[in-house]
Amino acid sequence: METFSLCSFFLLGLVLLFTNAVPSLVDAKTHYHEFVVQATPVKRLCKNHNTITVNGQYPGPTLEVNNGDSLVVSVVNRAQYNVTIHWHGIRQMRTAWADGPEFVTQCPIRPGGSYTYRFTIEGQEGTLWWHAHSSWLRATVYGALIIHPKEGSSYPFPKPKREAPLLLGEWWDANPIDVVREATRTGAAPNVSDAYTINGQPGDFYNCSSTDTVVVPVDSGETNLIRVINAAMNQQLFFTIANHKFTVVGADASYLKPFTTSVIMLGPGQTTDVLITANQPPARYYIAACAYASAQGAPFDNTTTTAILEYKTAPCPAKGASAKPVSASLPAFNDTATATAFTTALRSPEKAPVPTDIDESLFFTVGLGLNSLFPTLGRKTTTYFSLIVHLPREILETIANLKPKK
């Protein structure tokens, strides 16, 4: 009798567990996509280029899912280079082989080949992005990955009237693969980009670009969610919208304790979600981004990319004239105070419990140095960048005392 009761209790527990799991299984969806990586004619800065894209789009397709959904993306490589796709910021739970770093979690997809990525989004909401993870293909092979709350759930802030992803990128008047190959050959830093872009367009301040400047329409009084993604190769960027304030509500697919600012700063690969209320006189306002470069003497692209925030009720310009947007005020390229003020304001919505009793503290020093490159095959002696890591003495002593097992 006792055995029967135990079995009944166990079976009842399984039934309850399955019953609770069914709603989440029903609500979750699987999204199927095909990415065709191929060379596509793209004209920027007055010149035509055969640019590597996904599905002929630059930037590539925006993927939208809900927390708990699964993605199945078939990648077909019709380009002349090896390629992989990385899902930047996704927590690959038991699907590490879908992460995408070339020669780390997978072999590259060779020209003419294909590979299917399968993974589930678990416990993440907000903005991420995907990009190529082979050489410098990610200069043009990238796109937004937007994770909405689970079905039936909502944002922890007032629902915005509409949403818009803005991807900040870099553009070279050359093949990015050639740029990085030359840097590797010489040991020097890669040439700086010729332009920054917003959703693939340089904007009004560059040659042959003003007719294609990105326009973001808004209605007076509405609050919109802007998803800002820094898809630049190596550059930190300031971002602002003329005469408007941001309420920062998320970063890297995590919600934040909201705070207000007029400018945000993003490192390469980072994302920031901001609410913006159209509470200014109806007009056209510049959206702008430029470099934050704090390293002394390091070359960087000092240009400014723009898009336009356009009130739908903005007065029409006279015939034959154009309504010049309101100028945006950006920090100086070396304004570390502004960058630091922004990054230190990033806080989680709730206090996170972390260990406070520290057994041992270690201090690592990581830097960048120059080493001599001795002449080979008739080349002149030159120098190249090298990584310098200073390990604590305790670790070095531990390594020195390690003895192989006999």
C-alpha angles and dihedrals in degrees: 000000000000091000090051091052092050092050091048091050091049093049091047089053091052091050092051092047092051092045092054092047096051098076093054091047091050095047096047117089136198116227120203123203138167121215116197109194108206146143112268130184107251126175119206132155091009094302134102120229135180095233126189108240142159114252089346091293128126108221096024129242121306112236117210123192140152126245105274096028125122129230126212111186121179111203118201115191113214094154126100093245135071111258144186130180122228123200098217113222098000113138102231101211107194090336102088091142088067094058094092112217107147114250090000106075098001146007113257122268102251123218108286092019134107140205134188121222118206124183143136128234107232125184097343130117129172135041129340132147142216128226144164114278099199122097109308098324089117088074086084106005104081144100145171125281110199120193114197123195118275117282107282093021129100141206117279087239134054111298110259121233091234141348133227131185115216114193116198113207146160129246129203125198085223140052105288089216090059090048094056093040090056090049090050092048095051100032090232128123115276117263111269118254122267094225145002118231141207111210088344097308124106096210138216100324097064132075117270092001112096096086091061100043111141114253122203110197121211138176120231112264097014125122117224133189113232116196107203118196125185102214093163116130102238109342132107110219139204115218130193145153119223115260094351134110126220127219104207110215106160148013133191094355093309127108118240138203098266119250135168127242140152095220136032131199124212130188120216109292095014126124131202129192116210135178116220126188119209094227100138129096110286107271142107117285129192119245105204143181132185139165127288103204115170099165111102115237095004112131118239140166104268097189127112127232121207143193127177131247102207125193108217090224094051111134114262115245121245116273111284092013132098127223105238111220121242109267121251122227113224128185120254113273091252098042097134092164091064093044092049093046089055098046094046090053092063106108134162116247091246135026111269117218111236132171112274100181105084118198097188136001122213126192119205124191115205122183147150123252142175123245128187117255107209118222116270130176092003096308120139122251111267140156135253137196117262134183118247120200121180111202122204114260091242091061093046090051091049091051091048091052095051111112126192116248114256 
